[in-house]
Amino acid sequence: MHDTTIDDLANMVNRGFTDLQKQIGSLTHQVESLTHQVESLTHQVETITHIQKAMLEELNATHTDVRYLRTTVDMLTRSDTMQEVAIDDLKTRVRRLERKSGLAT
């Protein structure tokens, strides 16, 4: 059997610290990789947020345009109806005048 010497203990402790340093280095690398992934995701979220804001602005503008078009179409419909009533009234008056003047057959 081999007696463990102080040098053997020192070597075992040294190997333990070396292994620990390797593990810490590996963990540090993993943390750095995760940090880069988080930064990339953060950038992607910011880009998506910017796109959503632009889309919302466009939707609001479109909503305003649709409301304006509805109002305009409604006014045109009313105007068209009023013109039809006026034309019918004028036709009736012309027929009456033609009858009175003897031009109607």
Secondary structure as a PSIPRED ss2 file (coil, helix, strand):
# PSIPRED VFORMAT (PSIPRED V4.0)

   1 M C   1.000  0.000  0.000
   2 H C   1.000  0.000  0.000
   3 D C   1.000  0.000  0.000
   4 T C   1.000  0.000  0.000
   5 T C   1.000  0.000  0.000
   6 I H   0.000  1.000  0.000
   7 D H   0.000  1.000  0.000
   8 D H   0.000  1.000  0.000
   9 L H   0.000  1.000  0.000
  10 A H   0.000  1.000  0.000
  11 N H   0.000  1.000  0.000
  12 M H   0.000  1.000  0.000
  13 V H   0.000  1.000  0.000
  14 N H   0.000  1.000  0.000
  15 R H   0.000  1.000  0.000
  16 G H   0.000  1.000  0.000
  17 F H   0.000  1.000  0.000
  18 T H   0.000  1.000  0.000
  19 D H   0.000  1.000  0.000
  20 L H   0.000  1.000  0.000
  21 Q H   0.000  1.000  0.000
  22 K H   0.000  1.000  0.000
  23 Q H   0.000  1.000  0.000
  24 I H   0.000  1.000  0.000
  25 G H   0.000  1.000  0.000
  26 S H   0.000  1.000  0.000
  27 L H   0.000  1.000  0.000
  28 T H   0.000  1.000  0.000
  29 H H   0.000  1.000  0.000
  30 Q H   0.000  1.000  0.000
  31 V H   0.000  1.000  0.000
  32 E H   0.000  1.000  0.000
  33 S H   0.000  1.000  0.000
  34 L H   0.000  1.000  0.000
  35 T H   0.000  1.000  0.000
  36 H H   0.000  1.000  0.000
  37 Q H   0.000  1.000  0.000
  38 V H   0.000  1.000  0.000
  39 E H   0.000  1.000  0.000
  40 S H   0.000  1.000  0.000
  41 L H   0.000  1.000  0.000
  42 T H   0.000  1.000  0.000
  43 H H   0.000  1.000  0.000
  44 Q H   0.000  1.000  0.000
  45 V H   0.000  1.000  0.000
  46 E H   0.000  1.000  0.000
  47 T H   0.000  1.000  0.000
  48 I H   0.000  1.000  0.000
  49 T H   0.000  1.000  0.000
  50 H H   0.000  1.000  0.000
  51 I H   0.000  1.000  0.000
  52 Q H   0.000  1.000  0.000
  53 K H   0.000  1.000  0.000
  54 A H   0.000  1.000  0.000
  55 M H   0.000  1.000  0.000
  56 L H   0.000  1.000  0.000
  57 E H   0.000  1.000  0.000
  58 E H   0.000  1.000  0.000
  59 L H   0.000  1.000  0.000
  60 N H   0.000  1.000  0.000
  61 A H   0.000  1.000  0.000
  62 T H   0.000  1.000  0.000
  63 H H   0.000  1.000  0.000
  64 T H   0.000  1.000  0.000
  65 D H   0.000  1.000  0.000
  66 V H   0.000  1.000  0.000
  67 R H   0.000  1.000  0.000
  68 Y H   0.000  1.000  0.000
  69 L H   0.000  1.000  0.000
  70 R H   0.000  1.000  0.000
  71 T H   0.000  1.000  0.000
  72 T H   0.000  1.000  0.000
  73 V H   0.000  1.000  0.000
  74 D H   0.000  1.000  0.000
  75 M H   0.000  1.000  0.000
  76 L H   0.000  1.000  0.000
  77 T H   0.000  1.000  0.000
  78 R H   0.000  1.000  0.000
  79 S H   0.000  1.000  0.000
  80 D H   0.000  1.000  0.000
  81 T H   0.000  1.000  0.000
  82 M H   0.000  1.000  0.000
  83 Q H   0.000  1.000  0.000
  84 E H   0.000  1.000  0.000
  85 V H   0.000  1.000  0.000
  86 A H   0.000  1.000  0.000
  87 I H   0.000  1.000  0.000
  88 D H   0.000  1.000  0.000
  89 D H   0.000  1.000  0.000
  90 L H   0.000  1.000  0.000
  91 K H   0.000  1.000  0.000
  92 T H   0.000  1.000  0.000
  93 R H   0.000  1.000  0.000
  94 V H   0.000  1.000  0.000
  95 R H   0.000  1.000  0.000
  96 R H   0.000  1.000  0.000
  97 L H   0.000  1.000  0.000
  98 E H   0.000  1.000  0.000
  99 R H   0.000  1.000  0.000
 100 K H   0.000  1.000  0.000
 101 S H   0.000  1.000  0.000
 102 G C   1.000  0.000  0.000
 103 L C   1.000  0.000  0.000
 104 A C   1.000  0.000  0.000
 105 T C   1.000  0.000  0.000
